[in-house]
Amino acid sequence: MQDIRWNAFWLCFILLIISLITWASSDAITALLVFTSGLLVYLLNHIYWIYKLNLWLKKPILNQVPHGRGIWEDIFASLYQLHRQHSRNQTQLSSALGRFRHAASALPDGVVVLNSVNEIEWCNRPAETKLGLNLKKDENQPISYLIRQSDFINYLQAQDYSEPIKLYSAAHPDMTLEIQLIPFGTKQKLLICRDVTQKEKIDAMRRDFIANVSHELRTPLTVVGGFVETLLDMDGAIPESTRTYFNMMQDQTNRMRRLIEDLLTLSHIESNAQPPEDSVINMGRMTAMLLNDGNALSKGKHTLTLEAAPDLDLIGSPEELQSALSNLVSNAIRYTPQDGTIHISWKLQADGSGQFSVSDNGIGIEQIHIDRLTERFYRVDRGRSRETGGTGLGLSIVKHILTRHQAKLVITSELGVGSIFSVIFPKVRIVQN
């Protein structure tokens, strides 16, 4: 660029010198004509090469770049180098894209690339097989036109892709697919689908096994518990020296019965693929009931308070949500020492979602345990859980109930300070009167 400016400067300078010499040897009009003619030739030269450049830009072929003269020779040479570098980069990019597509095609999982408006840009062969797509026909088609299940449409529009969803394949009704969207780039998405049919069958066998065993155990445990309770109530039936052992038998029998009931509840929730029977829940009445149940469980050992937003209700299954929310309240009571405080709140958040929370100043939980609290039978302190009558399934049941209601459980806690268990319900389930 510096050379081009100097060339233009020197050409104008030489033209000016020639015009001055002409003026000195002839007259001003002749000098002006010489200067004007020189400028005109100079401009016509530039116009000619601009025309040649415009023709080439309409069909930019590398080996047909004009040669040019003077400063245009440098311009076309620079343009040739830039175009050559661009072609090299494009070749490398095409090669990288080809390798990516080749690698993605070798994956057993289906991969679909969606653009910013959820149209199909590319998909691999497993995606075509599992989702019933055809890249040649379906390219640039909205994915919602091809996968029309309402669960997928809601998942796509909700824009919360933290958890995958499960669908039955339209192309293969006996196949269960797990689908997850992963945002990337500038509002693009990567759709990953995998066949989880076998896993679902194994999970169903496990649930059936647990349900059947639990059901079979419930009857003998009821009989044994009944006999133990009868013997304890009969005067003189049990010597005082062995009464302690019978009390322990009764406690452990009751604990096993609670465990079996929780196993049956969890198995029922997991195996129930139908959405909950929604109805409008009067949250003022439900939170008041939770407070009363909490006071009954506490027996005056704790201070329970309630703060519920008026005229703010919830759509869901009353029985399921009553079970889930009361579990959070009972956990707070069990793990808060005597004279502790427990606060129950129900409020509307700024984004329109609803938040139910239970906070306490109890023993707290270390951060390393929080992510695993909803796992089956996971206990932070096994000895204390047995003392408080816990089965290790309560929070797992809570998680499954909340998942059925598109809600999520958020746990914050500090050891020795207390815990806050919050349930965030989506805006679509909130009713403001």
N, C-alpha and C positions, 0 to 999 in steps of 0.2 A: 504493500500500500504506500509506503514511503517513496519507493522508486516511481510509482505511478504519479504521485503528486509532483515530484521533481521533474519528470518528463513533461507534464503539462505546463509547469512553470517555465521551463527552458524553451518550449515551443512558442509560448506567448511572448517571452522575452526576445527571442530571435525575430519574431514577426514584428515586434515593436521597433527593434533596431533597423530592420529593413525599411519600415515605413518612415522612420526619421531620416534615413539616408535619402529615400525617395523625395521627401519633403525638401531636404536641403538642396538636392540636385534639380528638382522640378518645382512643383507647387503643392499646396496643402490638399487640394482636391484629389490629385493623383495619389498622394500618400494615403489619404483616407480610403480611396478605392482599393489600393494594394492591401491595406490593413483589413478592410471589410472582406475582400476576396479570400484572404488567407484564413480569416475566422470562419467563413462559409465553408471552405474546403475542409477545415478542421472539424466543424460540426457535422458536415455530410459524411465524413469518414467515421465519426462516432455513431451516427445514425445507421450507417450501413452495418457496422459490427453489432450494434444493438439488435438490428433486424435478424442478423445471423444467429445471435444468441437466443432470441425469442423463438426462431424456428427449431433450434436444437432442444430448447426446454420443452417444447411440445412433444418431442420424441427423444428423450435423453439416452442415447446409446454411447457407451464409453469410447468406442473406436471411431466415432463420428464427431468428436468435439472439434469445432473450427480451430484453425491454427492462428489466425489473426496477425496483425502487424503492429509494431510499436508497442504502446502500453497494452493493447488488446492481446498481444501474444502472451504477456505476463498474466493477464486476467484469465485467459483460456487455459493456460498451464496450471494455474492455481485451481481452477474449476475442475480440470482433469484429475488432479491429485485428490480433491475432496470427493469427487464422484467415485474414484477408485477405492478410497478408504471406506466410503459408504457401502459400496458393493461388497467389500471384504467383510465389513461388520454385519451386513445383511446375510451373507453366506454363513458366517459363524452363528448368527442368531437362528437361522433356519436349521442349521445342523443341531444346535442345542435343543430347539423345539422338537426336531425329529427324534432325538435321543430321549427327550422327556416322554413323548407320546409312545415311543417303543417300550420304554420302561413301564409307563402306566398301563400299557396294553398287556404287559406280562403279570400285572397284579391280579390276584384272585378276587379282590374287591372291585366293585363298580366305581368308576370315577367320572363325574360330569362337571365340566367347567361352565359356569353361568356368568353372563355379563351383568352390568349394573341394573338392567331391567329384567333379570331372571330369564333371559333367553339362552338357549343351548349354543355354546360355541364349539364344544368338542366333547366326546365321550369315548370310553374304551369299550372293547367287545363285551366284557362281563356286565357293564352297565346296560348295554343293549339287550343282553340276554335276561338279566334280572328285572329290568324296568320296562321291557318291551319297547325300547327305542330303536330308531334307525337313523344313524347320523346323516346319511345322504338325504333322507326325506325330512328329518326333524331339525336340521341345523337352522339356527336363528328363530326357532319356534319357542314360545314361552313354555317353561317346564310345567306350569300349572295347567296347560292344555292337555298334557300327556299323562301326568300323575294327578288324578282328579279326586283322590280320597280327601275327605274333609279334614282329617287329622293333619295331612301334609300341608294343605292350603293354610290352615290355622298356624301351623309351625312356621311356614314360609313368611306369613304376614306378621307374626308376633315379633320377629327379629331377635328372639332370645334363643341362641343356638348352643347354649352351654351344655345341654343334655341331648342325646339322640332320641329319636322316636322309633317305634316299631310299627310296621305296616305289613299287610298281606300283599304279595306281588300280584298285580293285575294280570301279568302274563302267565304266572304259575300260582294258582290259588292255594296250593298246598305249601307254598314257600313263605316263610316269615323273614322279612328284611328289617335290618336296623339301619336307619338313615340319619346322617348328621351333616349339617351345613357348616362350612368353615369359611368365614370372610377372609379375603386377601386382596391385595392390590387396591385399585380405586373402585370400591363398591362391587368388586367381583366376588363370586362365591365358588367354593369347591364342594360338590355334593359327593359324599362317600356313602356307599351302600354295601352292606355285607349280608350274606346268607347266615341267619342264626337259627334256622329251622331245627337243626340237631340240638343246639343248646336249649332251645325252648322245650323240646321234647324231654330232655334230661331234667330241666327245671320242673316240668309238669310231673314227671315221675317222682322227683324228690318231694314236691308238694303233696302229691297223692300218698306217698309213703308216710310222710310225717302226719298227715291228716288221719290216715287209717290207723297208724300205731297210736296216735294220741286218743283217737276215738275208742280204740280197744282198751287202752289203759284207764280211761276215765271210769268205766264201770267197776273194775276191781278196786281201784283207789277209793271210790265212793263207798264201797262195801267195807273195806278195811278202816277207812276213816269213821264210818258209822259205828262199827264195833268198838273202836278205841274210844270214841266219844261216849258211847253207852256205858262202857266199863268205868270210865272216869266219873260218870254221873251216879253210878250205883254205889251206895254206901257199903263199905266192907268188901267190895269185889276185888279191890286192888290194895295190897299192903302199902302202908305209907312209905316203906323203904324203897318201893319200886315205882311209886307214883311219878317221880321225876322223869323216869324213863318213858312212861306212858305219855307224859306231857310233851316230851321231845318227839315221840312218835306222831302225836297229833299235829305238832307244828310242822314237821317235815311232810306229813301227808297233805296238810293244807297247802304247803308251798308247792308240792308236786301238782296238786289240783290246779293251782293258779298258773303254773307253768304250762300245763296241758291246755288250759283255756286260752292262754296267750298264743300257744302254737296253733290251735285251731282257728283263732281269730286271724292270725297272720296268714295262714294257709288260705283262708277264705278270701281275704283281701287280695292276695297275690294272684289267685286263680280267677278272680272276677274281672273279666275283660270288659264288661259293660260299664259305661260311665255312671257316676253316682246319680241317684234320683234327686235332682235338684229341687229345692223349694226355698222360699225366702225365710231366712232364720232371723228371728227377733234377737239381735245380739245383746240388747239391754237385759232381756230376760235370761239369756244363756249365761252372760257374765255374772249376773247376780246369783244364778244357780251354782256356778263354779266357785264363787266366793263362799256360799253357804256350805258346799261340800268340803271346801278347803278348811273352813273353821271346824267342821265336824271331825275331819281327819286330824287336825292339829290338836284338838281338845284343849284349846286355850294356851298352848305352849308357844305360839307365835302370834305376831301382829300382822293381819292380812288387810290390805287396802285395795280399793277398786277405783279406777278412773276410766269410764266408758263414754265415748262420744254419743250424744243423743241423736236419735233419728238416723243412725248409721247401721244398716243391716247387711246381711251377707247371703249370697246364693250358694247352696250346697246341701249335702246330706246332713240333717240334724244329728242323727245317731252317730255317724262316723266322726263328725267334727266335735261333738260332745265328748266322745271317747278320746280323741287326740288332744284336745285342749285341756281336758281334766287330767290327762297323764302328765302334762307339763306342770300343772299346779301341784299335783301330788308329789312329783319328783322334787320340786322346790321345797316342799314341806319336809320330805324325808331327809334331804341333804342340807338342811339349815338347822343349826343348833338351837336349843331352847332359847326363847326371848329374842329370836331373830325376827326380821321383818321381810314380808313378801308382798310385792306390789303387782297387781294385775291391771293391764291397760288395753284399751281398744280404741284406735284412733285412725283418722284419715291422713294419709301422707300427701306431700305436695304434688306428686305425680298422679294422684287419683287412686293409688292402691291402698289397701287396708292393712293395718299392722296390729296383730294381737301379740302382746309380750308379757312374759312373767319374769320379774327380776327379784333377786334375793341377795342377802348379805351373808350367804352361807360359806361353805368350805372352799368353793371355787374349783376350777378344773385347770390342770396344766395344758398349755397349748398343744403339746404333742398328742394329747388324747382327743381333742375336739373333733378332728376329721373322722374319727372312727366311732364316735358315740352312737351312731345310728346302725352300726353293724349288729347282727344277731349275737347275743350272749357276750358282747364286749362290755367289760366292766373296768372302770378306773381303779376301784378298790373292791376286790372280790369279797373280802371279809365283811366290809361295811354294807355291801349290797345285800348279802344274805341276812345281816342283822335287820335291815330295813324292809325286808320282804320282797326285794326286787327279783325279777326273773331274767333280766338282761334282754328282754324283747320289747319293752315299752316304747323306746324311741324308734325302734325299727318299724313298729306298727304305726307310730306317728308319721314317720317319713312316707310310708306307702299311702296312708290316707291323704296326706298333703299333696303327694304327687298326683293322685286321682283328682284333686281339686286345682291343679296347676299352681299350687302354692309352694313356697320353699321355706325351709327352716334355717334361720341364721342364729348361730351361737357365739356369744362373746363371754369370756370369763377370765378371771384373774385369781390365781391361787391365794386363798386366805382372805379375799375381798368379796367375792360373790360372782353370780352368773346372771346373764340375761338370755332367755330363750325367746326369740321373736319369730313369728310366722307372718310372711308377707303374702297377701292374697292379691291376685291380679285385678286390675281395674274393672274387667268385665264381670266380676263376681260381687262388686260393691253396689249397694242400693242406698241412695240418699233420699230420705223422705222429706 
